[in-house]
Amino acid sequence: MLEALRGLGYSAATALADIIDNSMSARAGRVELTFRWDGTHSHVAILDDGQGMNAQELDLAMRLGEKSPLDQRRAGDLGRFGLGLKTASFSQCRRLTVASLKSGQLNCLRWDLDVLAASSDDGWHLLEGPAEGSEELLQSLKEIDKGTIVVWERLDRIVTPGFTAQDFLNLMDTVEYHLAMVFHRYLDGPRPRLRLFMNGKAVAPWDPFLAKHPATWSSPVVRLLAGGGTEVQCHVLPHKDRLAPHEVQSAGGPDGWTAQQGFYVYRNERLLLAGSWLSLGSARSWTKEEAHRLARIRLDISNTADIDWKIDIRKSTARPPVSVRAELIRLAEDTRARARRVFAHRGQPIRQSGAKPVAQAWRAEHFKGGMRYRIEDSHPAVSAVLSEAGSFAHQVRAMLRVLEETLPVQRIWLDTTDGQETPRTGFSGTHSSEVQAVLSVMYRNLVLKKGMSPEIAREQLLHTEPFNNYQELVAALPDTLDSGNQ
């Protein structure tokens, strides 16, 4: 049975998150993870300063299924099945040692799968004390007043043939990213509820919603009475053109921008599921598409709603109850549409209702054959040329039509989805003098040819793509112009 339980599908990162859940349930404020590389003798230890366990409590904790998932839990309890400590540990190691200090008494028990396999009977032999030669691994527990340490040895699911010290370091990075995401709401703030360390280094929280960034759009919090009491808040992250390089890398998360879109399901503020559309959709289930990469939705459920949401043992899957699906689809559709607009407009903020629209140089047309893109001839730069073209107007329109019909849509799409080769538009990365040169030509045309006042001309340019992103340059345009050619 124990060998079978090892195949539940934990990764090292998700397994360690389950161990930390137990520490949180024990009211720990500090958890220290220690990774020690020594080939096949490598080990991982998790030490917390929680309330600890006496002999009886430790014995119950080491049993499989010591609690029924139907039992009522404390409001802050992150567990459910009574299996996490054991199944998470067995998924990574063959020897699990747990020692706990409470009221001055140190208690220690261990499971050893090799001992069970070599046993001549079918008994469940729970052993007392650390294995011979492993006593020093418990030393850090003896240096605190109370708490618990979990030690993984014989890491056969981690240290496999060919596994090197560098692989071990890479594993530590993966674990850090995952824990920073799963517990970010506990780790954040001036007085965090949890301090988490890996080999002495503090783990910083990773906020998937960039909630503190001024360009992030966040909806009001919506509370759904159905589904066990559910709280939803939708977010559209800024386009990466509006982020600093380090923000782009960080906001992409452990799995990258496209993979991180969707719902983030929390129970008691602990992240259960990151970046999933939860098999929701209108006609069919939504898939993760590049156009919706900026959409992320926080969804909080209570720890009494596990059955309704079909939370599994690994806390890695969730299925919305029928009672909330329609509302979640409605909220997600709106968020996906907003995210698509921000993505398509390269980081321009979503225009609020009632605001003056921006004159765009391109428009999308839907027709029976699909979609096509056309140059907007009402754009001031285009209309100015057409009005002055005279006998050349038909040639200018022919040129524009050729540009429309040869627009390299597929190439643009590939370059956009490839994070290393993002096409630059809107004068992005261009020296301001080049922007100023083009802007001056348009300004002179509006004032000298169209007869606009300088004030009205500047106002129109502020609402013309792409000059709406260069308000300072527009404001610096002169009030007086000579009529000479430029």
VEXMIZA-824100 format. One line per field, with one value per residue (C-alpha): chain; x, y, z; residue in three letters. Coordinates in steps of 0.1 Angstrom, whole numbers, plus 2048, in hexadecimal, padded with zeros to 3 digits. Last residue first. Layout:
! VEXMIZA-824100
kette A / ... $
px X / ... $
py Y / ... $
pz Z / ... $
rest ALA / ... $
! end
This chain:
! VEXMIZA-824100
kette A / A / A / A / A / A / A / A / A / A / A / A / A / A / A / A / A / A / A / A / A / A / A / A / A / A / A / A / A / A / A / A / A / A / A / A / A / A / A / A / A / A / A / A / A / A / A / A / A / A / A / A / A / A / A / A / A / A / A / A / A / A / A / A / A / A / A / A / A / A / A / A / A / A / A / A / A / A / A / A / A / A / A / A / A / A / A / A / A / A / A / A / A / A / A / A / A / A / A / A / A / A / A / A / A / A / A / A / A / A / A / A / A / A / A / A / A / A / A / A / A / A / A / A / A / A / A / A / A / A / A / A / A / A / A / A / A / A / A / A / A / A / A / A / A / A / A / A / A / A / A / A / A / A / A / A / A / A / A / A / A / A / A / A / A / A / A / A / A / A / A / A / A / A / A / A / A / A / A / A / A / A / A / A / A / A / A / A / A / A / A / A / A / A / A / A / A / A / A / A / A / A / A / A / A / A / A / A / A / A / A / A / A / A / A / A / A / A / A / A / A / A / A / A / A / A / A / A / A / A / A / A / A / A / A / A / A / A / A / A / A / A / A / A / A / A / A / A / A / A / A / A / A / A / A / A / A / A / A / A / A / A / A / A / A / A / A / A / A / A / A / A / A / A / A / A / A / A / A / A / A / A / A / A / A / A / A / A / A / A / A / A / A / A / A / A / A / A / A / A / A / A / A / A / A / A / A / A / A / A / A / A / A / A / A / A / A / A / A / A / A / A / A / A / A / A / A / A / A / A / A / A / A / A / A / A / A / A / A / A / A / A / A / A / A / A / A / A / A / A / A / A / A / A / A / A / A / A / A / A / A / A / A / A / A / A / A / A / A / A / A / A / A / A / A / A / A / A / A / A / A / A / A / A / A / A / A / A / A / A / A / A / A / A / A / A / A / A / A / A / A / A / A / A / A / A / A / A / A / A / A / A / A / A / A / A / A / A / A / A / A / A / A / A / A / A / A / A / A / A / A / A / A / A / A / A / A / A / A / A / A / A / A / A / A / A / A / A / A / A / A / A / A / A / A / A / A / A / A / A / A / A / A / A / A / A / A / A / A / A / A / A / A / A / A / A / A / A / A / A / A / A / A / A / A / A $
px 863 / 853 / 84F / 82F / 83E / 82E / 825 / 816 / 833 / 831 / 83D / 81B / 81D / 83F / 834 / 815 / 828 / 812 / 7F4 / 80D / 807 / 7EA / 7D7 / 7C5 / 7E1 / 7E5 / 7C2 / 7C8 / 7E8 / 7D5 / 7BA / 7D3 / 7E7 / 7C7 / 7BC / 7BE / 7C0 / 7DF / 7F3 / 7E8 / 7E0 / 7FC / 815 / 80C / 80F / 832 / 83C / 832 / 847 / 866 / 85E / 85C / 87E / 88C / 87E / 896 / 883 / 880 / 85B / 851 / 82D / 839 / 854 / 850 / 857 / 874 / 87F / 85C / 851 / 82C / 830 / 849 / 832 / 814 / 827 / 833 / 810 / 801 / 81B / 806 / 807 / 7E2 / 7E2 / 803 / 7F7 / 7D6 / 7EA / 7FE / 7DF / 7D0 / 7F0 / 7EE / 7C9 / 7D1 / 7ED / 7D7 / 7D2 / 7E7 / 7E1 / 7C1 / 7CE / 7EE / 7DC / 7C2 / 7DE / 7F0 / 7CF / 7C1 / 7A0 / 7B0 / 7B2 / 7C9 / 7B7 / 7BB / 7A8 / 793 / 780 / 773 / 750 / 75C / 76B / 780 / 79C / 7A7 / 7C9 / 7D7 / 7C3 / 7B3 / 7B0 / 78D / 783 / 77A / 755 / 75C / 77F / 79A / 7AE / 7D2 / 7E9 / 801 / 805 / 7E2 / 7DC / 7E7 / 7D2 / 7B4 / 7B9 / 7BB / 79A / 789 / 798 / 78C / 768 / 767 / 775 / 75A / 73E / 74D / 750 / 72C / 720 / 736 / 72B / 70F / 71E / 73A / 75D / 776 / 797 / 7B8 / 7DB / 7D4 / 7E8 / 7CB / 7B1 / 79A / 778 / 76A / 74A / 75F / 779 / 760 / 765 / 788 / 77A / 77E / 791 / 794 / 7AE / 7AC / 7C9 / 7C6 / 7E6 / 7EC / 7CA / 7D6 / 7F1 / 7D8 / 7D2 / 7B4 / 790 / 777 / 75D / 73F / 741 / 760 / 76B / 782 / 791 / 7A1 / 7C2 / 7DF / 7E8 / 7D5 / 7D6 / 7E3 / 7E1 / 7CB / 7B4 / 7AD / 7B9 / 7B2 / 7C5 / 7B0 / 7BE / 7E0 / 801 / 808 / 809 / 820 / 83A / 83A / 84A / 83C / 83B / 837 / 85C / 86B / 856 / 85C / 881 / 87F / 86A / 845 / 82F / 83A / 833 / 80E / 800 / 7ED / 7C8 / 7B9 / 798 / 78D / 777 / 76C / 759 / 742 / 73B / 734 / 717 / 719 / 72F / 744 / 752 / 770 / 772 / 786 / 7AB / 7BE / 7E4 / 7F5 / 7FC / 80F / 806 / 7EF / 809 / 7EF / 806 / 816 / 837 / 841 / 866 / 876 / 891 / 8B3 / 8C0 / 8C1 / 89E / 88A / 865 / 857 / 832 / 817 / 829 / 82C / 836 / 821 / 825 / 830 / 80D / 7FD / 81B / 817 / 812 / 825 / 845 / 842 / 843 / 860 / 875 / 86E / 879 / 899 / 8A0 / 89C / 8B5 / 8CE / 8C8 / 8CD / 8EE / 8F8 / 8F1 / 8D6 / 8E3 / 8D1 / 8B4 / 8B9 / 895 / 87E / 898 / 89D / 8AB / 8A4 / 888 / 888 / 86A / 871 / 858 / 855 / 85C / 877 / 892 / 8B5 / 8AA / 899 / 8B9 / 8CA / 8B1 / 8C8 / 8E4 / 8D2 / 8D4 / 8F0 / 8D8 / 8B5 / 8A2 / 88C / 870 / 865 / 842 / 840 / 820 / 81F / 81C / 836 / 859 / 864 / 87C / 863 / 859 / 87D / 883 / 865 / 872 / 859 / 865 / 85C / 86B / 860 / 872 / 862 / 868 / 843 / 843 / 85F / 857 / 86B / 860 / 875 / 86B / 881 / 879 / 878 / 865 / 842 / 845 / 847 / 828 / 815 / 81F / 81B / 7FD / 7E7 / 7D0 / 7B6 / 7AE / 7CB / 7CF / 7BF / 7B8 / 792 / 797 / 78B / 76B / 770 / 765 / 789 / 78C / 7AB / 7C7 / 7C7 / 7EA / 7FA / 818 / 803 / 7F1 / 812 / 81E / 7FF / 804 / 829 / 824 / 823 / 831 / 821 / 832 / 856 / 85C / 878 / 877 / 894 / 8A0 / 8BA / 8D7 / 8E6 / 8E3 / 8FA / 901 / 8EE / 8DD / 8BC / 8AF / 88D / 885 / 862 / 859 / 838 / 82B / 807 / 805 / 7EE / 80A / 823 / 80C / 808 / 82E / 82E / 815 / 82A / 848 / 835 / 82A / 84E / 85C / 842 / 824 / 812 / 800 / 81A / 829 / 808 / 80D / 82E / 81C / 800 $
py ACC / AE6 / B0A / B16 / B1F / B10 / B20 / B0D / AF5 / ACF / AC7 / AB9 / A9F / A94 / A91 / A7D / A62 / A43 / A54 / A5A / A36 / A38 / A59 / A66 / A7D / A87 / A94 / AA9 / AB7 / AC2 / AD1 / AE6 / AF0 / AFD / AE8 / AF6 / AD4 / ADD / AF3 / AE5 / AC1 / ABD / ACE / AB6 / A97 / AA1 / AAA / A88 / A76 / A89 / A87 / A62 / A60 / A78 / A63 / A47 / A26 / A09 / A08 / A1F / A11 / 9EF / 9D6 / 9B1 / 999 / 982 / 970 / 96B / 958 / 95D / 97F / 973 / 956 / 96D / 987 / 96C / 95F / 982 / 98C / 9A9 / 9A3 / 9AB / 9CA / 9D7 / 9D1 / 9E3 / A01 / A02 / A01 / A1D / A32 / A2B / A35 / A55 / A5F / A77 / A8B / A7C / A99 / A8B / A68 / A71 / A84 / A68 / A4F / A63 / A6F / A4B / A4C / A35 / A18 / 9FE / 9DD / 9BC / 99C / 983 / 964 / 95A / 966 / 988 / 998 / 9B7 / 9C2 / 9E6 / 9F6 / A19 / A20 / A40 / A3E / A40 / A5C / A4F / A47 / A23 / A1D / A15 / 9F7 / A02 / 9FF / 9E2 / 9D5 / 9DB / 9B6 / 9AB / 9C5 / 9BC / 997 / 99C / 9B0 / 994 / 979 / 98C / 990 / 96B / 962 / 974 / 965 / 942 / 945 / 94F / 932 / 919 / 923 / 90A / 8EF / 8EB / 8F6 / 8DA / 8DC / 8CA / 8CD / 8C9 / 8A8 / 896 / 8A3 / 8C1 / 8B8 / 8DC / 8D2 / 8B9 / 8D2 / 8EE / 8EE / 8FB / 91B / 925 / 942 / 949 / 961 / 966 / 96B / 978 / 985 / 966 / 969 / 96F / 955 / 939 / 922 / 90D / 914 / 8F7 / 8F7 / 90C / 924 / 919 / 909 / 8EB / 8FC / 918 / 910 / 925 / 91B / 902 / 8FE / 91F / 924 / 942 / 92C / 918 / 929 / 923 / 937 / 939 / 93E / 949 / 93A / 924 / 941 / 957 / 93D / 91E / 92A / 94D / 964 / 981 / 97D / 97E / 99B / 9AE / 9AA / 9B9 / 9D7 / 9D5 / 9EA / 9D9 / 9B8 / 9BF / 9C6 / 9AB / 9A6 / 99C / 98D / 989 / 96D / 962 / 941 / 936 / 911 / 910 / 928 / 949 / 959 / 977 / 98E / 9A3 / 9C2 / 9BD / 9C2 / 9D2 / 9D2 / 9F2 / A00 / 9E1 / 9D7 / 9BA / 9A9 / 98D / 96F / 97C / 96A / 96B / 96C / 94C / 955 / 945 / 930 / 90F / 916 / 92E / 935 / 950 / 94D / 964 / 981 / 9A2 / 9BC / 9A9 / 98A / 967 / 95A / 967 / 959 / 936 / 923 / 93B / 93E / 919 / 911 / 928 / 91B / 8F7 / 8FC / 90E / 8F1 / 8D8 / 8EC / 8E9 / 8C3 / 8C0 / 8D3 / 8B9 / 89E / 884 / 86A / 84E / 85C / 873 / 880 / 862 / 84E / 868 / 851 / 869 / 882 / 894 / 8A5 / 8BB / 8C7 / 8E4 / 8EF / 902 / 902 / 8F4 / 8D0 / 8D2 / 8DC / 8BD / 8A5 / 89E / 895 / 874 / 867 / 84E / 832 / 83B / 855 / 84A / 831 / 81C / 818 / 7F3 / 7EE / 7C8 / 7B2 / 798 / 790 / 7B4 / 7BE / 7D4 / 7E5 / 7EC / 7FA / 810 / 820 / 834 / 848 / 853 / 86D / 87E / 899 / 8A5 / 8C8 / 8D1 / 8C8 / 8BF / 8AA / 892 / 884 / 86C / 860 / 847 / 83C / 85F / 875 / 868 / 859 / 87C / 88A / 86A / 86B / 890 / 894 / 877 / 884 / 88C / 8B1 / 8C8 / 8EE / 8F4 / 919 / 916 / 8F7 / 8D8 / 8C4 / 8A0 / 893 / 88F / 875 / 878 / 85F / 857 / 848 / 848 / 85E / 87A / 863 / 858 / 87C / 886 / 869 / 871 / 897 / 8AD / 8D0 / 8F2 / 8FF / 90A / 8F8 / 8E3 / 8D2 / 8BC / 8AE / 893 / 888 / 866 / 85B / 878 / 88E / 8AE / 8BE / 8D1 / 8E2 / 8F2 / 90A / 912 / 930 / 93B / 919 / 916 / 8F0 / 8F3 / 908 / 8EC / 8D3 / 8E8 / 8EA / 8C4 / 8C8 / 8E3 / 8CB / 8B1 / 8CB / 8D5 / 8B2 / 8A9 / 895 / 87D / 864 / 849 / 845 / 839 / 819 / 812 / 818 / 800 $
pz 64E / 637 / 642 / 651 / 673 / 692 / 6B4 / 6D1 / 6D2 / 6D9 / 6FC / 707 / 6EC / 6F6 / 71B / 711 / 6FE / 702 / 6F1 / 6D4 / 6C8 / 6C0 / 6C1 / 6DF / 6EB / 6C7 / 6C7 / 6E6 / 6D7 / 6B8 / 6CD / 6E1 / 6C2 / 6B1 / 694 / 670 / 65F / 64B / 663 / 685 / 67D / 664 / 67B / 697 / 680 / 675 / 698 / 6A5 / 68C / 696 / 6BB / 6BA / 6A9 / 6C3 / 6DF / 6D7 / 6CE / 6E6 / 6E2 / 6C6 / 6C8 / 6BD / 6C7 / 6BD / 6DA / 6D1 / 6F1 / 6FF / 6E0 / 6DF / 6CF / 6B5 / 6AB / 6A9 / 695 / 67D / 678 / 673 / 659 / 64B / 626 / 61E / 633 / 625 / 602 / 60A / 617 / 5F7 / 5E2 / 5F7 / 5F1 / 5CB / 5CA / 5DD / 5C5 / 5B1 / 5D1 / 5ED / 606 / 615 / 615 / 627 / 642 / 646 / 64D / 668 / 678 / 67A / 666 / 64C / 666 / 657 / 654 / 666 / 65C / 66E / 664 / 642 / 64A / 655 / 675 / 671 / 687 / 687 / 684 / 689 / 6A8 / 6B3 / 6D9 / 6E8 / 700 / 722 / 72A / 734 / 740 / 726 / 72F / 733 / 715 / 71B / 6F8 / 6EA / 6E2 / 705 / 716 / 701 / 707 / 72C / 72C / 719 / 730 / 74E / 741 / 738 / 75A / 76D / 758 / 759 / 77F / 782 / 76D / 780 / 7A2 / 7AA / 794 / 7AD / 7A1 / 79D / 7AF / 7AA / 7BA / 7DF / 7DE / 7EF / 7D6 / 7DA / 7CB / 7CD / 7E0 / 7F5 / 7FE / 807 / 82D / 829 / 81A / 7F6 / 7E7 / 7C2 / 7B4 / 78F / 777 / 753 / 743 / 72E / 71D / 6F9 / 6FD / 702 / 71E / 716 / 71E / 720 / 705 / 6FB / 719 / 72D / 74D / 751 / 770 / 75B / 76D / 779 / 79C / 7B1 / 7D6 / 7E1 / 807 / 810 / 825 / 806 / 7E6 / 7C1 / 7A8 / 788 / 765 / 757 / 764 / 746 / 72E / 743 / 74D / 763 / 783 / 781 / 762 / 77B / 785 / 763 / 757 / 778 / 774 / 751 / 75E / 755 / 73F / 71F / 731 / 72E / 751 / 764 / 761 / 782 / 78E / 7B2 / 7BE / 7E0 / 7E5 / 801 / 801 / 7DC / 7DD / 7F0 / 7D6 / 7E1 / 7C6 / 7CE / 7B9 / 799 / 796 / 779 / 77C / 76F / 792 / 79D / 7C0 / 7B7 / 7A0 / 79F / 7A3 / 7C3 / 7C9 / 7ED / 7F7 / 805 / 81F / 81A / 837 / 823 / 818 / 82F / 834 / 84C / 850 / 85C / 84C / 85F / 845 / 82B / 816 / 821 / 82A / 80A / 7F6 / 804 / 7E3 / 7CD / 7E2 / 7E9 / 7C4 / 7BB / 7D8 / 7CF / 7AB / 7B7 / 7CF / 7B3 / 79E / 7BA / 7BC / 796 / 79A / 7B5 / 79C / 794 / 77B / 78C / 7A2 / 7BF / 7C1 / 7C2 / 7D5 / 7EF / 809 / 825 / 82B / 84D / 85D / 87B / 894 / 8AD / 8D0 / 8E4 / 8C8 / 8C7 / 8CA / 8A8 / 897 / 8A4 / 893 / 875 / 88E / 897 / 874 / 879 / 885 / 87A / 88F / 8AC / 8AD / 890 / 882 / 876 / 864 / 865 / 847 / 853 / 849 / 848 / 82C / 81A / 83B / 844 / 820 / 824 / 843 / 857 / 875 / 898 / 8AF / 8CF / 8E2 / 903 / 910 / 90E / 8E9 / 8D2 / 8B3 / 89D / 87C / 868 / 845 / 833 / 80F / 800 / 7E7 / 7E4 / 807 / 815 / 804 / 80C / 831 / 83A / 823 / 82E / 849 / 82E / 833 / 83C / 83B / 85C / 862 / 869 / 87E / 86D / 86F / 868 / 845 / 83A / 856 / 86B / 871 / 84C / 84C / 86E / 875 / 882 / 89B / 8AA / 8AB / 8BF / 8D7 / 8DE / 8E1 / 8C3 / 8BB / 8BE / 89F / 89B / 87B / 86C / 84A / 841 / 81F / 81B / 805 / 80C / 7E7 / 7DD / 7FB / 7F5 / 813 / 80F / 82F / 830 / 84D / 858 / 86E / 87C / 884 / 88F / 88D / 86F / 85F / 865 / 857 / 838 / 836 / 830 / 814 / 804 / 806 / 7F1 / 7D8 / 7D2 / 7D1 / 7B8 / 7C3 / 7AC / 7C2 / 7B9 / 7DC / 7E9 / 7D6 / 7E8 / 809 / 800 $
rest GLN / ASN / GLY / SER / ASP / LEU / THR / ASP / PRO / LEU / ALA / ALA / VAL / LEU / GLU / GLN / TYR / ASN / ASN / PHE / PRO / GLU / THR / HIS / LEU / LEU / GLN / GLU / ARG / ALA / ILE / GLU / PRO / SER / MET / GLY / LYS / LYS / LEU / VAL / LEU / ASN / ARG / TYR / MET / VAL / SER / LEU / VAL / ALA / GLN / VAL / GLU / SER / SER / HIS / THR / GLY / SER / PHE / GLY / THR / ARG / PRO / THR / GLU / GLN / GLY / ASP / THR / THR / ASP / LEU / TRP / ILE / ARG / GLN / VAL / PRO / LEU / THR / GLU / GLU / LEU / VAL / ARG / LEU / MET / ALA / ARG / VAL / GLN / HIS / ALA / PHE / SER / GLY / ALA / GLU / SER / LEU / VAL / ALA / SER / VAL / ALA / PRO / HIS / SER / ASP / GLU / ILE / ARG / TYR / ARG / MET / GLY / GLY / LYS / PHE / HIS / GLU / ALA / ARG / TRP / ALA / GLN / ALA / VAL / PRO / LYS / ALA / GLY / SER / GLN / ARG / ILE / PRO / GLN / GLY / ARG / HIS / ALA / PHE / VAL / ARG / ARG / ALA / ARG / ALA / ARG / THR / ASP / GLU / ALA / LEU / ARG / ILE / LEU / GLU / ALA / ARG / VAL / SER / VAL / PRO / PRO / ARG / ALA / THR / SER / LYS / ARG / ILE / ASP / ILE / LYS / TRP / ASP / ILE / ASP / ALA / THR / ASN / SER / ILE / ASP / LEU / ARG / ILE / ARG / ALA / LEU / ARG / HIS / ALA / GLU / GLU / LYS / THR / TRP / SER / ARG / ALA / SER / GLY / LEU / SER / LEU / TRP / SER / GLY / ALA / LEU / LEU / LEU / ARG / GLU / ASN / ARG / TYR / VAL / TYR / PHE / GLY / GLN / GLN / ALA / THR / TRP / GLY / ASP / PRO / GLY / GLY / ALA / SER / GLN / VAL / GLU / HIS / PRO / ALA / LEU / ARG / ASP / LYS / HIS / PRO / LEU / VAL / HIS / CYS / GLN / VAL / GLU / THR / GLY / GLY / GLY / ALA / LEU / LEU / ARG / VAL / VAL / PRO / SER / SER / TRP / THR / ALA / PRO / HIS / LYS / ALA / LEU / PHE / PRO / ASP / TRP / PRO / ALA / VAL / ALA / LYS / GLY / ASN / MET / PHE / LEU / ARG / LEU / ARG / PRO / ARG / PRO / GLY / ASP / LEU / TYR / ARG / HIS / PHE / VAL / MET / ALA / LEU / HIS / TYR / GLU / VAL / THR / ASP / MET / LEU / ASN / LEU / PHE / ASP / GLN / ALA / THR / PHE / GLY / PRO / THR / VAL / ILE / ARG / ASP / LEU / ARG / GLU / TRP / VAL / VAL / ILE / THR / GLY / LYS / ASP / ILE / GLU / LYS / LEU / SER / GLN / LEU / LEU / GLU / GLU / SER / GLY / GLU / ALA / PRO / GLY / GLU / LEU / LEU / HIS / TRP / GLY / ASP / ASP / SER / SER / ALA / ALA / LEU / VAL / ASP / LEU / ASP / TRP / ARG / LEU / CYS / ASN / LEU / GLN / GLY / SER / LYS / LEU / SER / ALA / VAL / THR / LEU / ARG / ARG / CYS / GLN / SER / PHE / SER / ALA / THR / LYS / LEU / GLY / LEU / GLY / PHE / ARG / GLY / LEU / ASP / GLY / ALA / ARG / ARG / GLN / ASP / LEU / PRO / SER / LYS / GLU / GLY / LEU / ARG / MET / ALA / LEU / ASP / LEU / GLU / GLN / ALA / ASN / MET / GLY / GLN / GLY / ASP / ASP / LEU / ILE / ALA / VAL / HIS / SER / HIS / THR / GLY / ASP / TRP / ARG / PHE / THR / LEU / GLU / VAL / ARG / GLY / ALA / ARG / ALA / SER / MET / SER / ASN / ASP / ILE / ILE / ASP / ALA / LEU / ALA / THR / ALA / ALA / SER / TYR / GLY / LEU / GLY / ARG / LEU / ALA / GLU / LEU / MET $
! end
